[in-house]
Amino acid sequence: MSVLVDTNVLLYSANPESPEHASAHASLERLRRSGSPWFLTWGVVYEFVRVSTHAKIFPHPMPLSSALRFIRRLLESPSVGILRETEAHLATLDELAAQTPGISGNDVHDAHIVALMREHGVATIWTADRGFRRFQGLEVIEPVRP
């Protein structure tokens, strides 16, 4: 089973002050060591860097160098990949929009992730964002909750 890891799981894993830290960190470490394929997107990476370094979101934001070091460590995992848009991306997004009415605003970022997953045959996402459940054919796993 291949899985895409969403931003919030990365944020919980990187932030020891988060109540979800222990479970997110342990889950991510198991995934990194499992050898099973898992994925990020550049959108997820940039969102992680944006949020983790933001002083209005975290009382103790990460310095940019620490956020990039965290990402670099993840990308050193031999089983991780970055999902990128293919020539079929816009058609995939069109199909997704037809199946999931009402996508707008912040939901567009989620739709982008799901479109990338569909393009690459990845059907499982690890996230704490229950909004992903609205997308058909997507298995949503919340590794930070029992």
PyMOL commands that set and color helices and strands:
alter all, ss='L'
color gray80, all
select helices_A, chain A and resi 7-14+21-34+42-52+64-75+89-99+107-119+130-134
alter helices_A, ss='H'
color red, helices_A
select strands_A, chain A and resi 3-5+38-41+80-83+124-126+139-141
alter strands_A, ss='S'
color yellow, strands_A
deselect
rebuild
show_as cartoon
